[in-house]
Amino acid sequence: MPPTLASLVHHSALKLGVRAGGDRLETAVRWAHVSELADPVPYMDGGELLLTTAMKLDAEDDEAMRRYVRRLGEAGVVGLGFAVGVNYDAIPQALVAAAEEADLPLLEVPRRTPFIAISKAVSAAIAADQYRAVTAGFEVQRELTRAALGAEGTTALLARLAAHLDGWAALYDASGTVVAAAPEWASRRAARLTADVERLRERPAPASAVVGAADAGEDRVELQSLGTGRRARAVLAVGTGAPLGTAERYAVHSAVALLTLVTERSRALHEAEQRLGAAVLRMLLAGEPDHARTVAGPLYGGLLDAPFRVLVAEAVAGAADRPGAEHDGAPDALATLADALESAAARSAEAVLVVPDGARLVVLAPDGGAAVAACGQYAEALEARRGTTARPHERAAAEGDEIAIGLSAPAGPIAAASAYREAEQALSVARRRGRTLVEHEQVAAGSVLPLLADDAVRAFADGMLRALREHDATGRGDLVASLRAWLSRHGQWDAAAADLGVHRHTLRYRMRRVEEILGRSLDDPDVRMELWLALKATTVPGP
């Protein structure tokens, strides 16, 4: 415990007496300071025991003493020590009354007690308290280290930390999910801080934040990010009923150091797993599932024993290239997605293969598993955050976390290459449509017409139909509308002519003019197909 006014009063060598403020003697003393100034407040820092002989004070003036004591209280001075037998034989009643009125502890210092003795007593008590805190901190560090190296690892470490703090502790993973808490009830409290954890994770590690306040009737929670890189790998939360003392602060710092080591060790192992996963993925795509199983062993073997999905994700062009994207501290979108999928898989004890591939992220996840579900939830959250009113390209330019994801149909190891192509096709559609996630089943079950909403296809269609439109612009016919009606009726002259309200001979003449202008025969099915797609491409709304 730090020194208090009570401990100084009870110090047998000091012989201090209490003249006012006796109910506030348990206040901690940060330092003892001597000042004879009429206004020492500019030189106070708060928490001091001020010692004076009243050399420059009119200590018998009631109003002057009220102002003097009020100023000391406002500056955070915790007590006033008045030396008697120097300038005054006793503490003037004006000062005693002012101290009582302000409830400021007033101590009488006898002449035989030098101020230096009080300063030494305070200094020695502070040093002893700091030594006890350091010693206790080393002991807690040993306890936490033993816990971290034990069978229960992080869970035991959090339990020891919570017991030492007389509070609770929780650990969040890279996705902001609570992965461990002590005591058990703390997981519910920690889950309510998800938004605060997310804001902290957006800041470069290491970073900290305080949530809540003990004096407001709620627990005081400190959040500490863990990691040595730009992105936080985890977050530690500790909740207490009061601000942390020196010993408690040592304990938290020790826990942060140990958890950072565990996190970085896990990161190194994770990177090694990713390299192994990349090799397994290459073998699968090369049509060597047996070799892939052998290399995967028990780490990914279970993933290859049941249908899985292939997911391919990319950052949307414009989001990753926006000014300051690499320097504004915003988490990388692909890394955030990877964290979400791996965390979901870990909570469900399912194997998942995550391979960063340059500007892409490739994932193999069990069909119907937690990782696939987390991917859908992640995409829904992004869609909800960015809204759906703006055009896709405008949304992509405005957001920093825009990504496009393609998801294959369920497949097995033998069909991994086909599943990868399906995921790429779905990814292409997602980019074109300005969607976050597109599943291959949606592409296969839908219409091909939305795929025509592409700048290259539109340019081809405009070029193919330009001559016909230029002809129609002269007012010499309506070749484009006639061609559309004829193709929609599969070349049936009477039906198409009826749709146009013209004679079939007029329609035959117009189709001959189309052939002459384009230099191509309408008897060729490929020509008819290209013309029909060109007509459809010019009517499909753009992205």
N, C-alpha and C positions, 0 to 999 in steps of 0.2 A: 504493500500500500504506500502511496506517496505521503509525504508529511502533511499533517493537518494542523490547524490552530490548536486543536485539543492536545495533539501529541507534543506541541511546544509548551503548552501550559503545564502539562504533566511532566515535562523534562525537569528533573530534580535540580540540575545545575543552573537553570535559567531563572527560576524564582519569579515567573511572570504571574501577574494578577489580572483578573477579568473585571472590567468596569462597565462594559456594555456589550450587547450582542452575544450573550452567553448561549443562546439557542442556535447559534450558527458556527460553533467551533469545529464541527466536523468538515468544514470546507477545506479542500485541498489547497496547499500553498505551493505555487510554482517557483517562487523565489522570494528572497528578503532583500529589500532595497532601502538604502538610506537617502533621504532628501530633506533639506531644510528650505526648499523653495516654497514660496507662498502658493504657487500653482505647479505642482510636479506632474500634472496629468499628461502634458505632451511627451513626457519621458517614460510613461507607463505602458506596459504591454498587456496587462490583465493577469489576474491570479497572484499578484504580489502581496506580501506583508510589508507595508510601508513603515519605516522607522524614522522618528523625528524627535528633536529636542525642542521644537517650536521656537527656534532662534529668530525666525523672521515672521512668525505668526502672532497675531493679536488674539491669543487663545482665550481671552476673557470676553471677547466681543461675541454676543449671541448670534447676530446676523452673519458676521464674517465666518464663524464656525459652521453655521448651517450651509453656507455656500461651499466652504472648503470640503466638508464631509460629503455633500451631495455630488460634487465633482469627482471625488474619489470613487464613490459608488458607481457613478456612470462610466468611469474608466475601467471598472472591473477589479479594483483593488479589493482584496478579500478581508483585510484587517489593517488596523492602525496600531503601531506600538509606540507609546509615549514614554520617553525617559524622564523620570522625576528626579529632583535633586540637582538639576543642571540649570535650566532657566526658570523652572517652576518647581516649587517644593512638592506640589501635588497636581494632579490633572485638574485644570480649571473646570468648574461646573458647566460653563458654556459649551465646552467640547464634549463633556459627558452627555449633556442633554441632546446635543446635535447627533451624537453617535446613537443614542437610544432611539431618537426619533427616526433616524434612517436605518435602524437595525444593522449598523455596521459594528462588527466586533472591535472593541477598544481594549488593548492590553496595556497594563502598567508595567514598565520596565524599571526595576530598581537601579539605583546609581551604580551598585557594585557589579551589575551585569552589562558588560560592553556590547555594543551592537554587533561587533565582529563575532562574538560568541553565538548570537542568534543566527547570523548568516552562516557560520560554520555548521551549526546544528541542522539548518535547512539543507545545506549542500550535502552534508553527510547522509541525511535521510533520503534525499533524491538519488544519490549515488548507490545507496544500499537497495533502494527500490529498483533501480535500473539493473543492478547486479542480479537481484532475485528474478527480474523479468528475463534477463538473458539466460540465466541458469535454467529457469523453467522452460524457456524457449528451446534450449538445447535438448532438454528431456523430452519435450513434446515432439521435437524433430525426430529423436530416436524412436519414439513410440509410433509416429506416423510412418517412418521409414520401415519399421518392422511390419506394420500393417500393410503397407504397399507391397512388400515382398512376400507376404503370406498368401495362402490359398485364395482368400476372398478378395485380395487386391484392393481395388478402388473402393469397393463397398465398405471394407473394414476401415480404410483410411478416413472416409467420410464419417463413419460412426465415431471414431476416436476424436476427430476434429469437432464434431457437434457436441460431444460430451465435454471437451475442454472449454468450449465457448459457452456452454450452458444454453445452447440454441439449436439450430439445425443447419444442415449443409446439403447441397444438391449439385449434381454435375449434369451439364447439358452437352450433347454431342454437336458435331459440326452443322447439323441441320436445325439446331435449336430445340431438340427433343430431350426431355428429362430421361437420363439413362440410369441414374442411381440417386438415392436420397437417404438421409438418416436424420431423425427416426423415420419410420415408414410413413407417418402422416405428413411429413414434409413434402412428399411428392405432389400432393394436392396444392399446397401453398406455392411450390416452385412452378407448377404448371400455369399459375395465374400471371407469371412474370414473362411469358413467352415474348410479348411485344418488346419489353425492355431488353431482353436478351438479344433479340433480333437487331435492335438499334445499336447495341454494343458491338455486335459482330460486324456491323458495317464500318466500324472504325478500325484502323490498323492496330494489330496486336503489338505489345500488350496495352490494354486499356482497362479502365475501371469506372464504375458508376455506383451511386448510392440511391436506393429506392426506399421510400417510407422514412418515418422518423419516430423514434421511441417516445419523444415528448408529445406526439400527436396521438398516442394510444395504439399504435401499431408497431409491429416489429421493424427493426432497421435492417435492411438487406443490402449487403455489398456484393456487387457482381465483378468478377475478375476474369478477363479473357485469357486463354491459354494458347501458347504457340509462339514460335520464333519467326514465323514468316509474316507476310502482309495480312493474310487471312487468319482469323481466329480458328483454331482447331477444336476448341471446346470452351466452355464457360463454367466457372465455379461460382456458386451463390452461397453466402452464409447469412443467416438471419439471427439477430440477437435482440435482446430487450433494451440494450444501451450501446453507446459507441464503444468500439473496441479499445481495450487498454493496451499497454505496451506488451505484456505477455501474450495476450490474445492476437495482437498484430503479428508477433513473431510466429505464432502457430499458423496463421493464415498464410504468411509469406512462405513458410516451410511447405504447407500443403500445395501452394501454387507451384513452387519449384518441383516438388515430387510429381505432381500431376502433369506438369509440362514435360518432364523427362519421360513419363509414361506415354504421353500423347505423341511426343516426337519419336519415341521408339516404335509405337504403333504405326506412326506415319511411315517410318523406314520399312517396316514389315509390309505395310499396305502397298508401298511402291514396288517392293519385290513381288508381291502377289500380282500387281498389275502387269509387271513384265512377264510373269508366268502366264497370266491370262491372255496377254497379247500373243504369245506363242501358241497357246491353245486355239485362239481365234483364227490365226493364220492357217493352222492345220485343218480346222473345220472348213474354212473357205476354200482350201486347196483340195477338198474331197478326201481327207485322211482322218476320218472319225476315230478309227482304232488308235492311231498314234496320239490323237488329241486326248483320248481317254487315259492312255498310259501317262502322258505328261501331266494331265490334270490331277490324277491320283485322287485322294480323298478330299482335296481342297475344292475342286469343282466337279468331281465325279458325279455327285448326286444330281447336279444340274443337267448332265447329259443323259440321265436315265429316264427323263420324262419330257413331254413337250415343252418347248420354251419359245419365247418371243425374242426377236432381234429388234433392237431400238437403235436408231441412228439420229443424232441431234446435231444441229449446227447453230451458231449465232447468226441472227439475221443480218444481212449486209446493211450497213448504216448504223446499227446499234453498237457493234464492236468498234467501228471506225469513227464514231462521233468524237469531237474534240475532248480531250481529257479523259477518255474512257479508261485508259490504263493508269491514270494518275489520281483519279478522284476518290479512290478508296472503295468504290462500289464493288461488291463481290462479283467474281466472274460467273456468268450465268450458267455455263456448262459445269463448272465446279460445284455450284450450288445445287444443280440438278443431280449430279453424281452423289453429293452428300445426302440428299433426300432419299434417293433410291437405296443407297447402301445402309442408311439408318433404318429404313423400313424393313429391309431384308434381315438386318441384324436382330431387330426386335421380334421377327417371326422365325428366326433361326433357319432361314432359307439361304441357299447358295445363290450368289449373283456374280456375274463376270462383268466388270466395268473396265473399259480400255479407252483412255484418251488417245485419240488418233489425229494428231495435228490440230486442225481447227474443228475437228469432229469429236463426238463422244459415241462410242459403240458399246452397247449393253446387251448381254444375254441374260434373261430373267425367266423364271418359271412361269408358264402360262397360268393365269388365274391367281398368281401369288401377290404378296404384299408390295413388291417392287413395281410391278405393272400397275397396281392400284394407285400407288404413290405417284407414278408418272401421270396418271389421269388427273389426280387431285392437284398436282403441281401445275399442269396445263390449265385446269379450270381456274386456279387462283390467279395465274397470269392474265387469262382472258378477262376475269372479273376486275382486276386491277387496272388494266389498260382501257376497258370499256369496248363497246362494239359500234360506236357511232362514227368514229373516224375511219377514213379509208386505210387499208392495211399498210401502204407505204408510209403514210403520215404517222400511223401508230408506231411503226418500226423506227422511224427517225426520232420519235419523241421519247421512246423508252430506252433505258440502258440495259435491261435484262431480257430483251426480246430474243427468243430462240424458236426454231422450227424443229419439230420432232416427227419422225416417221416410224411407225410400228408395224412389224410384219404379222402375218397370220401365224398360228402355232405351227411349229415344225420340230423335227428331230435332228440328230447330228448329221445324218446322211443328206438332209435337205438344207443344211445351214447356208450354203451359198445362195440357194434360191430364196431363202428367207431374208438374207442380206439384201438381195436385189429388190425384194418386195418393200423392205424398209426404206431403201433409197428412193423407190418410186413414190411411196407415200410421203417421204420428206420433200420431194420435188413438188408434189401437189400442195403440201402445207405451205411451202414458200410462195408458190404462185397465188394461192388463195388468201395469204395473209393470216393463216391459222397457226396456232401453237402446236397442235397435235392432230395428225391424221393417221388413221389405221388403214392398213391395206384392204381390209374387208369393205371399208367405206368407198374406196376407189373402185374396187371390183364391182360393188353393188350399185354404183351410181352411173351417171351418164358420162359419155366422153366429151360432151359439148362444153362443160366448164373448163376442160383442158385447153380449149381453143382460145381462152382469154389470156393469150401470151403475145407479147410485142412482136416476136419473130413471126408467129402465125398470122397476126393481123397485117404485118407488112407484106407477107406473101399474098394474102387474100386481096389486099388493096391493089397490089401490082397486077394480079391476074384479072381483076374486074375493072381496072382503070379505063381501058379502051372502050369497054361497053358503056361505062358511065359517061365518058366524054362524048360518045355518040348520042346518048340520051339527052345530054345537056344541050345539044343543038336543036332539040325539038323534033327530030326526025324519027322518033319511035320510042318504044319503051322496052328495050331489049332485056334489061336486068330483071324487071318484074315478069316478063314473059318467060325468061329462062327459069326463074324460080318456080313459076306455076307449072311449067312443063316437067321439070325434074321432080316436083312434089307429086305429080300425077304419073310418075314412072314412064313418061313418054307417051301417054295416052292423049292423042290430039284433041278429040272431042271434049273430054273432061277438062283438060287444061284451057281450051278455048272458051268453054262455058264459064270457067272461073274468071277469065279475063274479060268476058263479054265481047269477044271478037269472033270472026269466022275462022274455021280451022285452017283455011288457005292462008289467011293473014298470019296465023301463028307459024305455019310452015315457012313462010317467007322470012319471018323474024329469026327463026332458028338457023336458016341458011345464012343470014347476015351475021349471026353470032359466030358461026363456023368461019366465015370469010374474015371477020375482024380478028378473031383469035388465032386463025390459022391452024385450028385443031378440029377433029371430027367428033361430033357428038355420038357417033356409033361406038366409040371407044369407051368401055365401062370405067377405065381409069380416069379419063377426062371428065366424065359425068360425076365421078366421085369427088375429084378435086374441085370442080366447080361448085358442087353442093356444099362441101366443107368451107369453101371460100365464102359462099353466101351466108352460111351459119356463123362463121367467125366474125363477120361484120355486124352481126346482130346480137352476139353474146356480150353482156355488159363487161366492161373492163374491171380489173382489180382496184 
